[in-house]
Amino acid sequence: MSGEREQSEAKTAQVNPKAKHIRSWGDWMALILLIVGAVIMLFPIIILTMNAFKTIGDYNATGPLSLPAHPTMSGIVSFWKMSDFPVKLGNSLLISLIVAVLGVVLSVLNSFALGIGKVKGNRWIILAIMLANMMPQEALLFPLYTMFKHIGLYNTQWAIVVIFTIIQSAYGTYLLSSVYGTFPQAILEAATLDGATRWETLLKVVLPISWSTISVLFVFFFVWTWNEYMIPMAFLMDDNVQTVPLALATLQGQHTMDATTLAAASLLSIIPTIIFFIIFQRKLNQGIVAGAVK
């Protein structure tokens, strides 16, 4: 009997590895739909890239959907020189990185106080933060303009840093406070019994567990700040403090750009965020699928 059992187990072990590679029709359909969805999502970027390397003659002769017959970087070089792109790129990177870091730090500190510290009236505070976060940016322009004009920060990068740090941290506080509100009390009590202070509990217990969620907030804050247009347009007047989206919009107003130069400018403006997303893609995926508590 033991010999027959061993033989049956051996046969099962041989069959199972092959069985793992068998896909059902549902799996194939899901895979096909995902591929089609990916192509649809990437189609605008593909068209943008093709047109960025075309000559204006190729574009006029064959339209936007054809491959470039005579690939050239003239559109990219033209926008690079007209907009002083390295300066705009540096401004966008500096502002977005500072806002992402400060926004995450404020979100964590606020959420720790509201979700774990159990500040009195925390629900009303979170509700007020959520309602403030829903306020349209147009309603903020005049009071912010008046305030920054009086304190001497108008037309400086620090005005944008302060504004978007508060805006982004409001969303981060609302999100993280709901996560920290469900934090297991047993872990916090164990840390307290071990003699951990509030700071030690935050740094050694809470942060390691919620690091994936914090990484997602960091990526979102960076991309959201990079793409902002309205408030920077109202607060950054000088050419040497403007950001990449402003450079694109300003050149469209000052110069008549052909379609290939416009495509090249748009491509240059989104490449940094694509690179940033690729670098932090693993952290982003982990944060989306991970739970609040491991």
VMD Tcl script that draws the C-alpha trace (Angstrom):
set ca {
  {0.00 0.00 0.00}
  {2.80 2.38 0.85}
  {4.40 1.73 -2.54}
  {1.17 2.52 -4.37}
  {0.78 5.71 -2.35}
  {4.30 6.85 -3.22}
  {3.65 6.14 -6.90}
  {0.40 8.12 -6.86}
  {2.13 11.06 -5.12}
  {4.93 10.96 -7.69}
  {2.40 11.06 -10.54}
  {0.59 13.97 -8.89}
  {3.87 15.86 -8.54}
  {4.55 15.34 -12.23}
  {1.09 16.47 -13.29}
  {0.78 19.57 -11.06}
  {3.61 21.61 -12.63}
  {2.01 21.24 -16.06}
  {-1.43 22.03 -14.67}
  {-0.17 25.39 -13.42}
  {0.50 26.52 -17.01}
  {-3.01 25.76 -18.26}
  {-5.06 28.91 -18.82}
  {-8.83 28.97 -19.10}
  {-10.75 30.91 -21.74}
  {-11.62 33.45 -19.08}
  {-7.92 34.04 -18.34}
  {-7.14 34.54 -22.03}
  {-10.05 36.96 -22.45}
  {-8.93 38.94 -19.42}
  {-5.37 39.05 -20.78}
  {-6.57 40.24 -24.20}
  {-8.76 42.93 -22.63}
  {-5.83 44.14 -20.51}
  {-3.58 44.34 -23.59}
  {-6.25 46.26 -25.52}
  {-6.72 48.61 -22.56}
  {-2.96 49.20 -22.32}
  {-2.75 50.00 -26.05}
  {-5.67 52.45 -25.74}
  {-4.03 54.15 -22.75}
  {-0.65 54.38 -24.49}
  {-2.04 55.45 -27.89}
  {-1.96 59.23 -27.21}
  {1.65 59.02 -25.97}
  {2.66 56.98 -29.02}
  {1.07 59.53 -31.40}
  {2.68 62.37 -29.43}
  {6.11 60.74 -29.69}
  {5.79 60.12 -33.43}
  {4.79 63.72 -34.15}
  {7.53 65.11 -31.90}
  {10.17 63.65 -34.24}
  {8.51 64.69 -37.52}
  {9.33 67.59 -39.75}
  {6.52 70.01 -40.46}
  {6.59 68.84 -44.10}
  {6.05 65.21 -43.08}
  {3.21 66.24 -40.78}
  {1.44 68.25 -43.46}
  {1.94 65.52 -46.07}
  {0.98 62.39 -44.12}
  {-0.95 63.65 -41.09}
  {-0.52 62.83 -37.38}
  {-1.04 59.05 -37.55}
  {1.91 58.10 -39.75}
  {5.47 57.26 -38.75}
  {8.05 60.04 -39.30}
  {9.59 59.68 -42.77}
  {12.55 61.90 -41.89}
  {13.03 61.73 -38.09}
  {14.38 64.94 -36.61}
  {14.80 66.58 -33.22}
  {14.28 70.11 -34.54}
  {10.99 70.50 -32.65}
  {12.56 69.43 -29.36}
  {15.59 71.70 -29.88}
  {13.35 74.62 -30.83}
  {11.19 74.32 -27.70}
  {14.28 73.72 -25.52}
  {15.80 77.03 -26.65}
  {12.63 79.12 -26.78}
  {11.46 78.15 -23.30}
  {14.84 77.95 -21.52}
  {13.68 74.45 -20.59}
  {16.48 73.51 -18.12}
  {15.44 76.40 -15.84}
  {11.74 75.46 -16.01}
  {12.61 71.81 -15.42}
  {14.69 72.67 -12.36}
  {11.90 74.84 -10.96}
  {9.29 72.10 -11.40}
  {11.54 69.44 -9.87}
  {12.42 71.63 -6.89}
  {8.83 72.66 -6.16}
  {7.36 69.19 -6.68}
  {9.95 67.41 -4.53}
  {9.72 69.88 -1.65}
  {5.92 69.79 -1.71}
  {5.88 65.97 -1.84}
  {8.26 65.65 1.13}
  {6.65 68.35 3.28}
  {3.14 67.20 2.36}
  {3.91 63.64 3.44}
  {5.53 64.79 6.71}
  {2.55 67.02 7.60}
  {0.08 64.31 6.63}
  {1.79 61.74 8.87}
  {2.03 64.09 11.86}
  {-1.57 65.29 11.53}
  {-2.91 61.79 10.99}
  {-0.96 60.41 13.95}
  {-2.49 63.06 16.17}
  {-6.02 62.65 14.82}
  {-6.12 58.90 14.21}
  {-3.95 57.52 17.02}
  {-3.58 60.42 19.45}
  {-7.36 60.73 19.59}
  {-7.47 64.52 19.67}
  {-10.73 65.81 21.08}
  {-13.18 66.51 18.27}
  {-11.02 64.68 15.72}
  {-14.02 63.70 13.60}
  {-15.07 67.33 13.21}
  {-11.51 68.32 12.40}
  {-11.26 65.64 9.69}
  {-14.65 66.72 8.31}
  {-13.47 70.35 8.17}
  {-10.26 69.27 6.38}
  {-12.26 67.26 3.86}
  {-14.63 70.18 3.16}
  {-11.70 72.57 2.79}
  {-10.04 70.16 0.37}
  {-13.18 70.24 -1.79}
  {-13.01 74.03 -2.19}
  {-12.24 75.02 -5.81}
  {-8.87 76.65 -6.43}
  {-10.50 79.64 -8.09}
  {-11.95 80.66 -4.71}
  {-8.46 80.67 -3.17}
  {-6.72 82.91 -5.69}
  {-7.64 86.37 -4.39}
  {-7.11 85.78 -0.64}
  {-3.84 83.94 -1.32}
  {-2.70 86.70 -3.67}
  {-3.41 89.35 -1.03}
  {-1.65 87.38 1.71}
  {1.51 86.57 -0.24}
  {1.69 90.12 -1.61}
  {1.77 91.46 1.96}
  {4.41 89.03 3.24}
  {6.66 89.44 0.20}
  {6.45 85.90 -1.20}
  {4.48 86.75 -4.33}
  {6.28 85.76 -7.54}
  {8.52 83.33 -5.67}
  {8.71 79.56 -5.69}
  {8.09 79.46 -1.94}
  {4.56 80.75 -2.45}
  {3.76 77.70 -4.57}
  {5.51 75.40 -2.09}
  {3.47 76.73 0.85}
  {0.15 76.64 -1.01}
  {0.47 73.12 -2.37}
  {2.03 71.70 0.78}
  {-1.14 72.71 2.64}
  {-3.45 71.51 -0.14}
  {-1.75 68.13 -0.57}
  {-1.34 67.53 3.17}
  {-5.07 68.15 3.65}
  {-5.84 65.22 1.37}
  {-3.08 63.12 2.94}
  {-4.38 63.85 6.44}
  {-7.89 62.79 5.47}
  {-6.62 59.55 3.95}
  {-4.06 58.57 6.59}
  {-6.21 59.48 9.57}
  {-8.79 56.90 8.47}
  {-5.98 54.33 8.21}
  {-4.45 55.21 11.57}
  {-7.91 55.25 13.17}
  {-8.08 51.46 12.70}
  {-4.55 50.86 14.00}
  {-4.51 47.88 16.45}
  {-4.47 49.17 20.01}
  {-2.64 46.05 21.19}
  {0.47 47.09 19.23}
  {0.35 50.62 20.64}
  {-0.14 49.35 24.20}
  {2.77 46.93 23.80}
  {5.01 49.77 22.63}
  {3.92 51.89 25.62}
  {4.64 49.04 28.06}
  {8.10 48.71 26.53}
  {8.75 52.33 27.44}
  {8.40 53.84 23.96}
  {7.62 57.55 23.77}
  {5.15 59.05 21.31}
  {7.95 59.83 18.86}
  {9.42 56.35 19.17}
  {5.97 54.81 18.62}
  {5.54 56.90 15.47}
  {9.01 56.24 14.05}
  {9.52 52.59 15.04}
  {5.98 51.16 15.03}
  {3.55 53.21 12.94}
  {5.78 54.33 10.06}
  {7.21 50.89 9.15}
  {3.71 49.44 8.95}
  {2.23 52.29 6.90}
  {5.26 52.93 4.69}
  {3.56 51.59 1.54}
  {0.64 53.99 1.89}
  {3.03 56.87 2.56}
  {4.98 55.99 -0.61}
  {1.79 56.20 -2.65}
  {1.06 59.65 -1.21}
  {4.58 60.81 -2.05}
  {4.20 59.76 -5.71}
  {0.74 61.33 -5.98}
  {1.84 64.60 -4.37}
  {4.79 64.89 -6.76}
  {2.74 64.22 -9.91}
  {-0.18 66.43 -8.83}
  {2.12 69.35 -8.02}
  {4.05 68.92 -11.28}
  {0.86 69.13 -13.34}
  {-0.61 72.17 -11.56}
  {-1.26 75.14 -13.78}
  {-3.81 77.64 -12.43}
  {-2.20 78.74 -9.15}
  {1.37 78.84 -10.56}
  {0.05 80.91 -13.47}
  {-1.36 83.47 -11.01}
  {1.67 83.57 -8.69}
  {4.74 83.09 -10.91}
  {5.23 86.07 -13.20}
  {8.95 86.11 -13.95}
  {10.39 83.75 -16.54}
  {13.10 82.43 -14.20}
  {10.63 81.09 -11.59}
  {8.03 79.52 -13.88}
  {7.39 75.77 -14.17}
  {7.22 73.43 -17.17}
  {3.40 73.61 -17.67}
  {3.63 77.40 -17.61}
  {6.43 77.34 -20.20}
  {4.25 75.32 -22.55}
  {1.24 77.61 -22.12}
  {3.30 80.82 -22.31}
  {5.01 79.83 -25.55}
  {1.66 78.96 -27.11}
  {0.53 82.50 -26.36}
  {3.74 84.29 -27.34}
  {4.69 82.30 -30.43}
  {2.81 80.49 -33.15}
  {4.09 76.95 -32.73}
  {3.58 74.35 -35.42}
  {2.09 70.98 -34.55}
  {5.44 69.15 -34.38}
  {6.99 71.70 -32.01}
  {3.88 71.57 -29.84}
  {4.09 67.77 -29.74}
  {7.78 67.97 -28.83}
  {7.02 70.45 -26.05}
  {4.26 68.25 -24.67}
  {6.52 65.21 -24.78}
  {9.29 67.01 -22.90}
  {6.82 68.16 -20.26}
  {5.61 64.64 -19.41}
  {8.89 62.70 -19.65}
  {10.04 63.62 -16.08}
  {6.80 62.41 -14.50}
  {6.96 59.16 -16.50}
  {10.54 58.58 -15.30}
  {9.51 59.38 -11.72}
  {6.58 56.98 -11.96}
  {8.79 54.19 -13.35}
  {11.31 54.66 -10.53}
  {8.62 54.42 -7.84}
  {6.35 51.96 -9.66}
  {7.12 49.06 -7.33}
  {6.40 51.15 -4.24}
  {3.20 52.41 -5.84}
  {1.99 48.89 -6.59}
  {2.88 47.72 -3.09}
  {1.02 50.61 -1.54}
  {-2.10 49.99 -3.59}
  {-2.36 46.28 -2.81}
  {-1.01 46.37 0.75}
  {-3.28 46.65 3.73}
  {-2.91 49.21 6.44}
  {-1.56 46.59 8.85}
  {0.66 43.68 7.89}
}
mol new
graphics top color blue
foreach p $ca { graphics top sphere $p radius 0.5 }
foreach p [lrange $ca 0 end-1] q [lrange $ca 1 end] { graphics top cylinder $p $q radius 0.2 }
display resetview
